[in-house]
Each structure stands twice: as structure tokens, then as C-alpha cells.
Amino acid sequence: MSLSFVFGIAWTASGLVPIFRQDWAGTPIKDMLAYPLLVAVLWGSIATLARISGLSWEASGIGIGIAISFFSGRARAVGAVSLFVLSSWAVGDLVGRPFWPSDKGNNLGKALLGAGLWGTLVGVLASLPIHTPGLHATALVVPIIVRHRQIWTQVKGWKQELSSAPQFNRDGLLTGLVFSVALIHFLLAFSPELGADALVSHLFVPGFVAAHHLWSFDVRTYVFAVQPMLGDWIFTINYLLAGEYAARIVNVFFLYCLALLVQDLAIWAGGNSRGGKWASLLLLSTPLSLLESSSLFIECEWACFLLAAVLVLARGLTDLEGFEKKVMLAGVWLGFGMGTKLISITMIPFLGCLVLWVAYRTGLKRISWPIISSLGLFAIVGGIPYLRAWVETGNPTFPFFNDIFKSPLFLIHNFKNARFVHGLGFDLLGKIVFQTNIFLECRPGVAGFQWSLILIPAVISSVMVKSWRTLILFLVAIGTLLITFHFQTYLRYVFPSVAILISVIASGLFCFQYTERHPRLLRLTGLLGAVGVNLFFFPKGSFYGKFPFRAAFSSKAREELLVHARPMRLAVEVVNGVNTAKEPVAVFGPPYVAGIQSDFLHPSWYNYDFKGAMASVTNSESLGQILIDRRVDFVLLQNDWGSIEQRRWVKELSNVVAEFGTVSVLELKPNVRFGRELIKNPNFSSTDGWSLGAETMFLEGKHRMLVNGPSPATQVVPVLPKRRYINRVVARCAEVPEALGRLQINWAGDDMGFLKADIDVFPCSQEGGEYSMTVVSPEHAAFAHVYASGHGVQFIEFEGVSLK
């Protein structure tokens, strides 16, 4: 046993040497030690507050977190997340009564059940224009009012637990360390989002809903429009209440829930309460967890739902009372997992085997109906996004597996990320630890060092004491990981397995009763070494590198950080202010456009049609036509996008509005946006193309038209739907000074049926002048009836009418 610890220490040390040589060369010591020192400061603050106030370690840690939220100016965001969590608990307590007859306990399960139901409901209603902050806040308050007595009872219980005197023993010190590391994740949530996936989709979707009060299921614009997005809907609820930081904080909340689930799994598997705390600490100190919490990935929510299913079934294995209800509840959790991520399906075979094992032991007839009910709940909860995708695209997993479903809206092939296909081998564990960058967009070491230091001793310990519970968890986690890696060796796709394996480590190390001092010291050395090295590698586990302490507390520092790291975000803020019509914005650069209040067009697999159109561009004229056809007025251009020639074409078509570092906000020139005349004889060189009223007079020698309201001149021209046009006229009064003229367009469909009219009245003068209005054609427009008209019986003299 001791040899396995020694082997882990030696293996880790030998693997760290090349990483330090290649990846840490030239890094200042203060940057290397920033996170461990910050944990030490936070631990000291919690310990001091606990000593002075007499409050428990938990209460002191929460108090420090509340103080941080006020000093950072994020108290509103924290309050919004607290409202969501409390409402989720109330919904879970109300809806989950068949699963939890007792009002005691199961608080974590109730909160997760309610959160999953809220997210599912928003997903079902996402296409309706009803998503406003007021409606969502009201909806969250209602279940709190309904269950206010139960909530008050729970609050009193929590208050009593948190007010207990702090224990300055090993368990108390360990609790303080857990809260110190947890606060790191909380602090980072107050910094601006930098993650690519978040800025493209996970934060973009909530921002789009906030701007338009609905989500557009348009896969021609966003290939991810119909993908499972339960995690995004949960972000959306909180975003509507308090913006970006509420969404980031609720993501951290789910990491905390995951830490509690890992702790409960470790204790169930045979570890004691101290082992459970070590499990939470190992999870929170893993750089991969920081990667997940410091950006809006959805793996924290996803892992919570899957581990909740694993935990409820695991408890059912050892406590058959109420197992039927536990099976049904597991179906709901797995449904939430499927509603978050398709890859959840890789865990289902292993959990199904556990259910069938219990069925064999207790009699299949007893739980056959619960199994059917569980499958039904799983299909209802988890099948919603896949049904919608099938209806919208013909492919329930769009855009994946399109070689099978052959949706015409995407390439007929099975999408696969070629960067993460490395195969399986006996050296897989070593590669994951020391070459993490080939399994994820990150630096080496981000996976965590507990895998090389203490995983093998934990498994050996479990075998020695025949801890079948720990070994069951190990088989579920490893089996899920291997199936997933058979298709894609991507570390984020196995985050639930990572969490379960951390439970395996904690339970394996603490289910063995060490009687000798030597192995106990080796165990402590391995645990502290894993946590310490993990914290040392924290800078590699987020998009920030150095801890962005100032950006969490200063708006000026936030802007400086964005100029350096994500200037596209500042460009988005500017384009929102000038793009008042919310026309689509072309993005020629990385699509880090979360918060943009319009559609964005990006020439990549996110927008396959636009990518195909851009591939046909040969000059500035063809590029301009593509942008005009898509109603683009503004462009975001990064100075290293495309080729020099392509960037030159973009600049020829536009004027600079603003610049932020490497990104420019550009506006298409007027002669580009409105360059093609649709009117025939716009200057009245003849009446060809015009229909004249009974009293309309054509002044042939002057090339002018004399019209009034009852007797206009009109022309019908073909148009495109949802396209911006500018209607200009040049006119003067013919009889009465300051008579009223009229700009008018009547829109018609394919059958010439009337759709709507756009009218603008102008006071003309005897000197004459130019008048214009900008309009957008209706959704089904095919023709426009363009008028030269007065607004009364007085005649107006028109010199020209234009529609471009």
C-alpha cells in the first residue's frame, strides 16, 4: 500500500519537471504563488472571523462571500441568484413530494429538481415573446409564497447549524480550507466573461433573449439553435434578473452543488465525513473545475444532474425502501442531463445495469412499472430539445450524426472535432495529467494531479477492503469515460466521470482504517500534495491567467482587461448603441459577441449559409452584395481576419465608427447600403413604369409630376422580405405654400395581397427639397407600391422618386 503512494509521488514529480521547463519558464514567482497565497489569505480571514464572532466555519465563509459581493458591487446579482435558488428549492419541495414524503433533508435534491424544471419550462416557452425580467421575477416569487412556511422552517434549521461554535480541530481547519478554495471560484465570477464557448453561445443566448424576449430557433443563422440547452435556459433566467454576472454566479452555485454531491457519494461509498470534505476540496481545487466555473460552460449543471441520478440509485442499492420512487427520480435527473448534453447517453447503460441488478434481487414485477414510469419521465423531460430539432431540421441531434438523418440544413456527414481524436491506450492516465492540452483547449496539468498521486492507492485500498460500493462508482465512471473517449477524447465531455472518480479517491482512501502512522502520513501527503499542486496550476485553469482581482472590483480595470483580452466585447457595446434598427451584424473575426442585441453573421460552421456565400466573394462589389442581401449595416472586423485582400474589401465598403485594440466597428457606406435603384424613370424622363391617377399631370418639358392625395402616381417594384430600403423624393409646393406631401409605400405579397403601408408626411416649400424615410419590408413582402403623392387635395410637384 505504501509503495503505491511512493510510486504516485515519484510519477507526479517526474511528470512535473518537463512541464515546468516548457510551460513555466520565465514566469515570475509571484504569479506562480498567486492562487495558493490568495487561498491562505481567505483561509486566514475565515478563521479570524470564526474566532472573533464565534460563528461556525461555514457561516464565516458565507459571511466573507457576502462582504465580497457588496464591495464588488455585485450584490444585486447575488440576490438574483439567491432568489432563483430559493424558488428552485420551493418548486422541488412542491413537485418532489411524491419522491420525498418527509419534509426533512434532501435540500440539495429539491433545489436541483426545481432548477431543472425551471430550465425545462423556459426551454418549452423559449419561442414565445414573453421573456421579460418582470415576468421571470414574478414567476420565481410565486412558489416561494406558496411554500413560505416550509422555507421558514428550513431557514431556522440552517440558522441553527451555521451559528454553532467553530471547532479548531482537523475537521474544522479542513472545512475552512474548503470554503477558502470555494471563494476563489466565487471571486472569479465577478470578472467579465472571456471564454470562447460562452461568448459565442452560452452567454449569447441569454443576451439575445433579453434583447428580443424570445429565442430564435433559426438553424440557418445559428447551427446550435436547436441543440439541448437546459443549462443555457438556467443562465437565461438569472441573466434576465441581473445580467451577465448573475449567470456567472449561478454557474458557480452549480459547482458548489457538485461539490456536495461528490461529498455525499464519497460518504455513501464508505468514506467518513472527513473523506467527504476531502472529496469536495479535491473537486474545488482541480484546475479543470476552475475552467468550468470561471466561464459559462454548462458542464457544472450537467454533472450535477447526472451525479444526482447516480447518488439516488446508489442509495437505492443499499436501502431498498422506496427504491421504486428512486428509480423514477433518477429518470428525471437523467432527463435533465439529456436536456443539457446529448453525451449523457454514455452513462445510461451503467445506471441501467444497477437498476436491473436490484430488479433481479427484489423481483422484476415489483419495479417493472417504476422502470417504465422512469423511462417515460426521462423521455418527456429529456426529449423536448430533440423533438424540436427533429421538427425544425429533420435531425433530432442537429447538426450531429447528419450522415444518418441527412438534414438539408447542414453538411451530410457526421460532425467530429478532429483535434481530440487520440485513441485509447495504457498511457491514457499519464497523458491526461501531464499532456492535458491534447484533450482540451488548455495548458498541461489542468486535469489535476490527484490522478497520478492518489487515484491508484485509492483503488488498491478499495480492493483490499473489498469496498464494492467504491468499486461500483469506479466502474461507472471509467466505463462512461472509455465509451465517450472512444468517440471523442475531449476532457469536458467526461466531467461527470471526473467528479465520480474524485469520490472514488476520497472513499477509497478513507474506507481503509490505517493502523500505522507511516501510511497515514503518506495519505495526508498525497492529499495535501494534490491540492497544493492543483492550486499552483490554477492560473492554467482559466482564461484569465493571472487572477483578475482589480477587474472584479473596478469598471475601469474591467475595460482594460477587455481591451487586452477580448476587444470584441467592447465593440459589441458600441454597435448596440449605433445599430438602433437591430439589423444583422457581420462579424469578421472571432465571434465573441455575447450581449449583442441583433443577429450576428459569422462565416463559420455556426452559420453555414453565410460561410458558403462568403466563399464566393471575389471583390468588394460581390462582398457588398452579400452584405446588402442580408440587411447588414454594421461590421465588426478584427485586424488579423482573413487575407489582406479580404480586409481591404471590407474597408472599401465601410467607414470606421470606433476602434478597440485589434477590433474595428465599421458602418457600410450609404452608397453601398442603398446603391441599386429599383424605380424605373425615377427622375420622370418619361412616364414609362408609372401608373397615373385621373388628375395627375405629367409636365413633360420639365420632367416633373403634378400629383395630390386623390390622384397620385404609383409604381410597382419587386422587393425582398425583411430588407431595409430608403425611399427618397424631391418635391415642392405647386399651389399653396407649405402644403403637405406624402412618402408612401404599400407592401404586397406574392399574390399582390396587401400586407401593410408605411407612410410619412412632410411639409413642402416653394423652393423645394429632398425628403426620405427608411423602411423595412414585411416578412412576406414580394412587391412594393411606391407613391408620388400629396397628403391632401393641394397639388405637389415631384421632381423625382427613388427606392433603393
N, C-alpha and C positions, 0 to 999 in steps of 0.2 A: 504493500500500500504506500509506504513512504517513498519507494522507488518511483512510483507514478508521479508523485509531487515533484521529486527531484528532476525527473525527465521533463515535466511540463515547464519547470523554471529554466532548465538548460535550453529547451527547444525555443522558448519565447526569447531568451536572451540572444541566442544565435540569430533569430529572425529579425530582431530589432536592430542589430548592427548595420546591415545594408540599408535599412530604411532611414536610419539617422544619417548615414553617409550621403544618400541620394536625395532625401526629401527634406531634411532639416539643416542642411549645410548653410551656414551664414545666418541662421535665424537667431535673433537676439535672445538672451536668456530670459529677459522679462516677458517676451512674447510666449516662450515655451512654458513658463510657470504661471501665466496669467490666470488660467482657469483653476488650477489647484489652489492658488493664493486666494482667489475670489471665494471658493468653497470654504476655505479656512476662515475668511472674514465673516461670511454668512453664518458659519457654524458658531463662531465666537459671539456674534450678535444674538443668535437664538439662545445660546447658553446664558449670556448675560441677562437677557430679558426674562428667561425662565427663573434664574436665580433671584433677580430683583422682585419680579411680580408674583412669584410662587405659582405661576401657571404651568401647565404641562408643556413638554417639548412640542407637542402638536399645536397647542394653542399659541405658543410663542412663534413657531414657524409661520402660522397663518397670520399672526399679527404683523410680522415683518413683511409678509407679502402684501397685506392691505396698505401698510405705510408706503411701500414702494409704488403701489398703484396710484396713490394720491400725489406723491412727489413727481411722478412721471406724467401726470395729467391724464391718466387712463382710467380713472375711477368710473367714468360712465361706461366704458367698455366692460370693465369687470362687473359692474352692476347688471349690464345687459346679459352677460353670460350667466350670472347668478340667477337671474330671472328665468332664463332658459333651463338651467339645471333643476331649479325648484319646480318649474312647471313639468319638466320631464318626469321627475320623481312622482308628482301628483298624478300624471297620466298613467305611469307604470303602476302606481298603487291602486288606481281605479280599475284599469283594464286587466291588470295581472292578478286580481283577486282569486280567479279560479286556480292559478298556479301557486299562489302564496296565501293560503287561508289565514295564516297568522299575520297580525299587523307588525310583529317584531321581526327585525332583521331584514335581510335581502334588500337593503337600501341601494346597494350598487346595482343589483339586477333591475330594480324598479326604475332607476334613473336611466339605465341603458335601454330598457324596453320603451320607456317614454320617448327618449331621444330618437330611437329608430322609428317609432310610429310618427313622430312629428316630421322627420325627414321624408318618410314614405308619403305622408299626406301632401306635403309641399310638392313632391315629385308628381303625384297624380294631378294636382291642380296647376302645375307649372305653366301650362299654355294659356291659362286664363289671366286677363289683365287686372288682377286683384291684389297683387303683392305689394302692399304699402307698409311702411313702418307702423302706422296706427292699427291696421288690421292684424298684423302679426303680434304686436304687443297686447292687443285686446284678447286675441286667441290664447296667448300664453297665460294671461291672468285668470281666465275663466276656470281652468282646472284647479288653480291654487285656491280660488274662492270656494270651490266645491269641496276640496279636501283640506280646508284650513285647520280643522280640529286635529286631524291626523298629522299635519305638518307641525302644528304647535307641540304636539306630544313628542314628535321626533326631535324638534329643536331643543326642548327641555332635556331630553336624553343626551343629545350631543353636547349641550352646555355643561352638563354634569361631568361627562367624560373629559372634556377639554379643560375643565377647571381643577382637575386633580393635581396634586402636588408633583413636581418633576422629580424623577428618580435619576440621580447622578451615578448610576451603575453602568455596566457594559451595555445593557439593553437601551438605557436612556441615551447614552452617548451615540449609539448606533442610530437611534431614531432621529437625533439631531443631525447626524450626517446625511440621512435620507432626505430630510427636509432641506438641508443646505443645497444638495445637488438638485433637488426638485425646483428650488427657487431660481437656479440658473436658467432652466427652461422657461420659467415664468418671466424672467427679466428679458430674455431674447424676444419674447412675443411683443414687447413694446417697441421693437425696432422695425423699420419698413421692410416689406417683403422683397426679397431678391431672387427667390427660386424660380427657375425657368418654367417648370410644370405649373406652378401656382399662377404665374403672371400670364401664361397662355390660356389656362383653362380653369383651374380650381378656384382662383380668385377672380378671374374674368367673368365667370358665370354669375356669381353673386352681384358683381358690379353691373352687369347687363340687366339683371332682374330689377335692381334698384333704380336704374335709369328708365326702364321700359315697363316695369310692373309685371313682366312675364318673361318666359324663356322661349326663344325661337328654336323649334326643332327643325332647323334648316340644315341638312347634312351637305348641301351644295356649298354652303359657306363655312360650316364648322363640322368637320368629319366626326368630332366627338359629341355632336348634338344629341344623339340618341343612346349614348353609352350609359351603363349603370352609374348613377351619380348621387346615391344616397348621401355620401359624405359631403358632396357639394351643396346639397339641399340643406343639410345641417349648418354648413358655413353660411348659406344664404340667409337663413333665419336670423342669425346673430349679426350678419353684415347689415341687414335692414335696420336692426335696432341701434347699432353703434359703429358701423363701418368696418374697415379693414382690421383694426386691432381687436375687435370683438371676435371676428372669425379666427384670428390667430390665437387668441386666448382660449377659445373653446377647443381648438386642436390640442393645446397643452392639457386642458382638462381631460381629454380622452387618453392622453399618455398617462396621467395620474390614475385614471380608472384601470388602465392596462397594468400599471404597477401593482395595484391592489389585487387584480385577477391573478397575476403571476405569484403574488404572495399567498393567496388562497390555494392555488394549485400546489405550490411547494408544501404547504402545511398539510393538505389532503394526502399528498403522496408520501408523507412520513416525516417531513422536516418539522421541527418545532417552531415556535413563534419567532425565535431569533433567526432561524433559517429563512422564514418568510420575509423578514426585514432585509436580510442579505439579498434575497431574490429581487426585491424592489430596488435596492441600491444598485445591484448589478445592471438591471434594466435601465435605470435612470442615468447611470454613469457610462453606458455604452455610447460611443460617438455616433453609431447608426441611429440610436434613439434621438440624439440631438439633431441629426439631419432631418428626421421625420417631424420633430416638434418645432424646429426653427423655420420651417417653411410649410406652406399649406399643401402637403401631401395628404392622402386620405388613408394611409396605412394604419394610423393610430385608431381611427374609428373602426376600420375593417378588422384589425386584430382584436379589438375589444369584443366585437360581435362573435367572432369565431371562438375566442377563448371562453366567452360566456357559455357557448354551446358545449365546449369541451368540459368545462367545470361542472355544468349541471348534469351531464351524462356521467362524468367521473364520480360525482357524489351518488348518483343512482346506482353505480356498480357496488357501492359499499353500504348503501341504505336503500333497500328496495321499497320502502314505504313511499307511496306516491310516485313510483317510477313512471307510471303512465303519463302523469302530468309533466314530469321532467322531460320525457321524450317529446311531448308536444311543444314545450317551451324551447327545447333545442331546435325544433323545426323552425320556430320563429327567428331564433338567433341566426341560424344558417341562412334563412331567407333574407335577413338584413345583410348578411355577409355577401350573398349573391347580388343583392341590390346595390352593393358598394363596388364589388370587383368580381369579374367572371372567374378568376383563378381560384375562387373559393371552392370550386367543384373538386379540386385535388384533395381536399381534406375529407370530403363526404364519404368516400369508401371506408376509411378507417373508423370514422364515428359510426357508420352503419354496421361495421363488424362488432363494435361494442354493444350496440342495441340488440343485434341478433344473438350475441353471446348471452345477454341477460334473458332474452326471449327463450333461448334453449334451456336455461337454468330454471326459469319460472313457469314455463309453459307458453307456447306461442299464442294460444287462444286468449290468454289474459291481456296481452298488449297488442294484439293484431289491430284492433280498432284505433288505439292511440297512435300506432305506427302510421296507419292510413291518414288519420287526422293530422299528424305531424307533417306528412308529405303534402297534404292539402294546404296547410298553413305556409309551408316552405314555398310551394308553387305560387300561392296568392301574393305573399309578401315579396318574394324574390323575383317573380316572373314579370312584374309590371314593366320595367325598362326593356326587357327582351321582347315582350308583346308589342310595345310601342315601336321598337326598332323594326320589327317584322312588318308592321303595318306601314311604316313610313318608307322603308327601303327594300323590303323583301328578304332581309338578312337579319335574324334576331340578334346576332353578335356583331353587327356592323361596326367597323369595316373589316373585322377579323373573319377568318375562315370563308372569305368570299369566293374561293375556288370551289367551295361546296354550294353556297347559296346563290352565287352569280348575280348579285345586285348590279344593275346597270349604273349605279351611282358611284362606283369605285372600281379599281383595277380587279380583274378576275384572277386573283392569286391570293394565297394565304400570307397575310402580313406577318413579318417576323423581323425583329431587330437583330441584324447581323453582327452587331458589336458584342452581343452577350450570348454567344453560342460556343461554349468551350468544352462541352462534353464532361463526363464524369470520370473520376479516377481515384486511386488510393491517396493521392496527394491533394484531394479537394479541400480538406480542412485547412491544411497549411496555406494553400493559395488564398482561401477566403480571408484568413487572418493577415497574411503578410503581403498579398497582392490583391487587396480589395478593389483596386482600381480597374481590374479586368472583369469585375462583377457588378460594378456600379460607377456612376459618374462621380468619383471621389478620389481621395488620396489613399495610399496604403495604410492599413491599420484601423480604418473606420469601423470595420466589422466588430471590433472589440477583441481583447486579449484573454478573456476568460476561456475562450475555446481552446487555446493552446496551453494555458496554465492549469485549469482545474476541471475541464469537462471530462477528460479521461479518468482522473481519480474519482470523480463523482459517479461515473458509470460503473467502474470497478467496485466501488463501495456498495452500490445498489445490488450488484450481482452477489457480492459476498454475503450480504444480509438478506438476500432473496426478497428485496423490496419490489414486488411485482407491480405496485402502483407506479413507482418511478419508471420502471421499465416499460409500462404501457404508454406513459407520456412520451418516453424516448422514442418508441416505435412509431407513435402517431406523428411526432414532429419530424423524425428522419424520413419516414415514408412519404409524407407530404412534400418535404424538401426535395427528395430524389425525383418524384414524379414531376414536380414543377421544373426542376433543373434539366430534366430530360428534354423539355421543350424550350426553355429559356433560362440561362444561368444568370438571372438578374436578382440581386440580393433583396430589393424591396418587395419582390413577389413572394418571398418566404419570411416576411417579418413576423407573422403569427408563429411560424415554426421557431424562429429565433427566441420569441418570448417564452414558448413552451420549454425550449431547451434550457433557458435560464432557470425555470422552475425545477427542471431535472437536476441542474447543478446544485441548487440550494437544498433540495430534498435529499439528493444523494450524499452530500457532504454532512448533513445533519441527521440523517437517519441512522448513521453508524455511530455507536457510542464508543468514542476513543477513551481508552483507559490509561494510555501512556501520554506523557507530556510532549514527547517528540512529534508524533503525528498531529497533535492539536496545534502545535506551533507551526507546522508545515501548512495545515489547513488555513490558519489565520494569515500566514504569509502569502499563500496563494490568493486568498480573497482580497486582502489589502493591496497586494501587488496588482491584481486585475483592476480594481477600482482606481488605484493611483495611476497606472499606465493609461487606462482609458481616459481619465481626466486630463492627463498630459496631452492626449491626442484629440481632445475636444476641438481645438482650432481647425482640425481637418474634417470635422463632422458637421460643419455648417457652411453656408455660402458667405459668411462674414469674415472668416479667417480670424483676425483679431476681434476681441469682444467689443461690439459697438456700443460701449457704455454711454457715451455722450449722445448718440443718436436716439437712445431710449428716453432721454430727458430733455433734449433740445431740438426745436424745429429747424434751427439753422444747421446744426450738426446732421440732422436727417437729410437736409437738402445737399449738404456737402458729400455725404455718403452716396446719395443717388447720382450726383453728377459724376462721381468717380466710378461707381459700380453699375448703375442702371439709369443712364441719362434718358433712356426711352420713357421712363415713368414720368419725368418732368415734362417731356414733350407731350405726353398724353394729357397732362393737366392744361397745357396751353391750347391744344387742339380742341379740347372740350369747350373752352371759352369762345373760340372763334367759329367753330362748326355748329352754329346755332340751329341749322336745319337738320342736324344729326344724320347727314349723308354718310355713306360708307367711306372709310379712310383706308388708303392703300399703305401698307407697311413694307418698306423695302429695307429690311434689317431684321434682327431678332424680334419676334412678336411678343415682346414683354409689355403688353398693353392693358393689363388689368386696370379697371376703373374707367376705361374709355366708354363714352356714352353713345356710341354708334357701332354699327357693324365694322369689323376690320377685315381687309382682304390681304392675304399673305400668300405669295407664290410657293407653297409647300404642300405636303400631303394633308395639312389641315384644310386647305381649300383647293381641291384637286382641279376644279374647273378653271380657277384663276391661274393656277400653275400652268395648265395646258395653254391658256390664252397667252400668257407671258412668254412661253416657249416659241411663239410665232412672231415675236417682235423683232423687227429688222431695222427700224429707225424711229425717230422721235414721233413722226406722224402716226405710225401704227400703234405705238405706245399710247399716244394721246387718245386715239380712237377707242382703245380698250378701256382706258380710264373713264372716258365720257360715257361709253355704253353702260358702265357700272355706276354712274352717278357720283364719281369721285370728285371732290373739290379740294381735298387736302391730302398730303402725302407726308409720311414720316420716313426719312431717309438716313440711314447710318452710313458714315463715310467710307466703310470698307465693304459695303454690299455690292454683289455682282462684279461686273467688269468696269473698267474706267469708262468705256464707251456707253454702257448702260446707265451709269450715274450721270454722264453728260447729257443723255437724252432726257432724263428726269429733270435736270436743272434747266434745260432749254424750254421745258413746258411750264415752268413754275417760277414763283417769286418766294424769297425767304421771308417767313414770318418771325421765326425765332430759332436760336441755336443753343443747344445744351451739350457741351463737350463734343462728342462724336456724332450727335444726332441733330438733324435739322427738321424744323416744321416748315413745310412748303405748301403754298397755295397755287393751284393751277391758274395760269394767266386767263383773263377774260376771253381773249381771242381763241383760247383752246377750249374753254368750257362751253362757249357759245359761238362756235366758229362756222357752223353749217346752217345756211339759210333754208328754211322749209317752205317759205311763201313764194309763190310764182308771181312775178311782177310786183315785188314789194314797193317799188317806187312809182307804180302806176304808169309805166311806159305804155301800157295798154290795159284793157280790161280782161285779157285772157287769164283764166283761172278764177276770176271773181264773179260772184253772183250779186246782182244789184237789186236794191229794193225799188218799189214803184216810183218813188220820188227822188231816188238817188241820181245825182248828176255827175257825169264824168267830164272834167274840164281837160279835154284832150291836149290843147295847146300848152297848158300849164302842168300837165301830168299830175293832176290832183283830183280828189274825190270829195264831192259835197254830200254829206250824209246827216241824218238826225236819228233820234231814237226809233221812231216808227219805220224808218226807211234806211237800214244800214247796208253796208257792203260786206259780204262774207266770203270766206274761202275755206274749203275742207282740205286738211293735210293729214297724212298718216303719221302716227306718233307711237312711241313705246310706252308701256306701263311703268309707273313708279319712276319716272325720269324727270329731271329738273329742266325747265325751259324758261327763257326770258322773252317776254312779249313787249316790244317797243313800238311806239307810234310817234310821228311828228305831225302836230296839228296846230291850227289857230282858229280863233273865232271868225265866223263868216258874217254874222248879223249883229248879235248882241254881245257887247263886251262882257268878259268873264262868264260866258256860258259854260255849261258842264259837258265834258266829253267822257267817253267810257272806254276802258280797256276790258275786253270780254273774250273769254274762251269757253265754249261749251264742249265738254268731253263726251265721246260716244264709244260704245263697244264695237265688236266685230259686226254686229247686226245693225249698226247705226243707232242703237237704242241709247237714249240719253242717260248719262251717268251723274254728272254734276256740272255746275258752272262756276268759273272763277271770274269775278267782276271787281274792277277798281275804278272809282270815279275821280276825275281830275278837273280842276278849274283851268280853262284855257285863256289865252290872251290874244289880242290882235297882232302882237309881234310874233306869236307862235313859240313853240318849244317842244322838247322831247320828253316823253313820259313812258314809264316802263313798270312792269310788275314781273316778279319771279314766281313761278308756279311749279307744282309737282303733279304730274298726270296721275289719275287714279289707278288702282291696282289692275283693272281690266280694260284700261283705255286702249283703243286702236286708232281713233281718229279725233282730230280737234277742229271744231268750227271756230275760226278766228274772225273777229269782228273789227270793222272800222265803223264806229257808231257814236252818236251823241247820246246824252243822257236825258234829253227832253225833245221838244218839238223844234228848238232852235237848231239851225244848220251849223255844222262844224266842217271846216276844210282840212282834209287829211292830205299830207304830202307823202306819207309812207307808212306801211305796217310791216313789222318784222316778227318772225318767230324763229328763234334759234335754240 
